Amino acid sequence: MPDLLSHALLAYTIATVASWRYEWITRPYVTVAMAGAFIPDMTKVRLLIPSARVEQLLGIPFEWGGLHTAGAALCSVLVGVLLVPESERSRVFALLSVGAASHLIADAFLLKPTGLSYPLFWPLTRLHPPTPGLYLSTDIEPSIVFGAIALTVYVITRLQTDRASS
């Protein structure tokens, strides 16, 4: 899945660049941001358990697509924050949020047949903002671009670390 790799690389890049400014963002926290980038793709569970099956089991309307919104991402981030010690919660919240937000924003640029994105800001609004349609989620090019940028950031970070230690 090239889009999942792209989201991980984008979150890595953002968190690593932020670590240049904020010393507390260490490698484990960069990993937290990358994990946050996977949050909106929990909707892919629908490949294993279709929405119709869950709806049938629960007896109420159900759609996995709701997990791919800002409101659901925030709820998931809050659950993730509860899984870490209290002293780490604000940092984990920030980095999980950065990862999830980077994912949602990157997906807002996907090419859609309608020219409209998904309801990005649900539950605040059901508005489907227009999308510039830069790429498809199956395109490999975004992964190549984000990979090159992530590699550049990695090399710069290593050079900075080597200079600081010597």
C-alpha positions, 0 to 999 in steps of 0.5 A: 500500500503506497499510501500507508508508506507515504503517510509514515514517511510524511509523519517521520519527516515532520517529527524529525524536522520538529526535533531540530527545534525541540530537543524532547522529540527523540527517536521514540517520539518520532515513532509515536508521530508515525504511529499517529499517521496510521490512525485514520487508516483504521477504516481499512478494517472494512476489508476484513469486516464489511460495514454491512456485517457490523450493521447486521450484528449491532442492528444499527446503522454503521460505516467504517468511513467515519473513522477517517475524519478529524473527530474520530482521529481525535477520539483515537488519539485520546485513547492512545494518550490513555495508554501511556504514563501520565507524565508522557501524555501531553507529548504523546498527544501532540505527536499522535495528533501531528501524525493523524493530522498529516495523514488527513491533510495529505488525503485531502489532496487525493484525486476524487471523481467528484472533485470533492474530498471527504468530510475532513472536519466532521463532526464540526461540519459535513462539508466536503472541501474541494480537492486539487486531485494531485494523486491517487492513493495507489500511485507510487510517486508520492511514496518516492517523493516522500521517501526522498524527502525523508532520506534527506531529512535523515541525512541532515539529522545524522550530520547534525548529530555527528557534529554535535557529538564531536 
